[in-house]
Amino acid sequence: MSGGDGTRRVRAGRRTVEVHRPDKVLFPGDEDAKEYTKGDLVDYHRAVAPFMLPHLRGRPLMLERRPDGLDGPTFMQKNTPDHYPEWITRVEVAKEGGTVRHVVCDDTATLLYLADQAGITLHRWLSRADSVDHPDRLVFDLDPAGDDFGAVREAARLLGQLLDELELPSALMTTGSRGLHLIVPLNGRHDFDEVRSFAHDVSDTLADAHPDRLTTAARKKDRGERLYLDVQRNAYAQTAVAPFTVRPRPGAPVATPITWDQLDDPELHARRWTIADAVEQARTNPWSGLLSRGRALGPARRRLNALRG
């Protein structure tokens, strides 16, 4: 329903969320990309909420806000403003010299409110608010030197094969930007230092085996044309883009979970899905219960050490 002041009111469970200036263009169109408004962003989040919320609940968030759309300034928001409704969950977490009060998105109403705030991209912690020091996700970010998705596809296969050898399940997600994220579910018993150390050693093992194609060099000038195996997100207070979140690029591409079989699709690329069709992909349940099977890293660490000799 709409108000006379141009405000649209959207029902979400027991709550009604006001969407201000729903006709405001956030994603300008051009010959290659469709135009999308704030109202379109809200509608997408309402439709994708059942699939997206399980990846957000209980996790501190950082919001990437673009109140004036893609052509305006970007605000990376960690602290929750005082004017946010009292029904939105917050969590206070420690930082150097103090604390940060993050938003936690536990329901559809919160998701729609954040969309009204032009929170285009939601970046989530890899740990939960009730155990912030112990991640239950490990993320490898496959970051190509250019927009070469062939290199990303190849790196994903190689990394997937190595994780199979280590007997760790893994899931793939397009980033909506240039690469893929490869996600390993953990049981939440290891701290960030242990998880990051393991991720580094996996990446080093793979890069050592394919030094002409892969690198773990943190500095861009040291990478050349090689794909960067980035594990820096596996640290306290670091974040990764949430599954089904929108990226601030023309056409409103979405970070979208995929199956391993879809890696072979010649049409696949990092921006394959947008807010126009990502919900259709979500309904196929591409990860199908995988992330509920969190693993301990001890057995995988022993297998990795044996491989590394």
Secondary structure by P-SEA (a helix, b strand, c coil): ccccccbbbbbcccbbbbbcccccccccccccbbbbcaaaaaaaaaaaccccccccccbbbbbbcccccccbbbbbcccccccccccbbbbbbbcccccccccccccaaaaaaaaaacccbbbbbcccccccccccbbbbbbccccccaaaaaaaaaaaaaaaaaaccccccccccccbbbbbbbccccccaaaaaaaaaaaaaaaaaaccccccccccccccccbbbbccccccccccccccccccccccccccccccccccccccccccccccccaaaaaaaccccccccccccaaaaaaaaaaaac
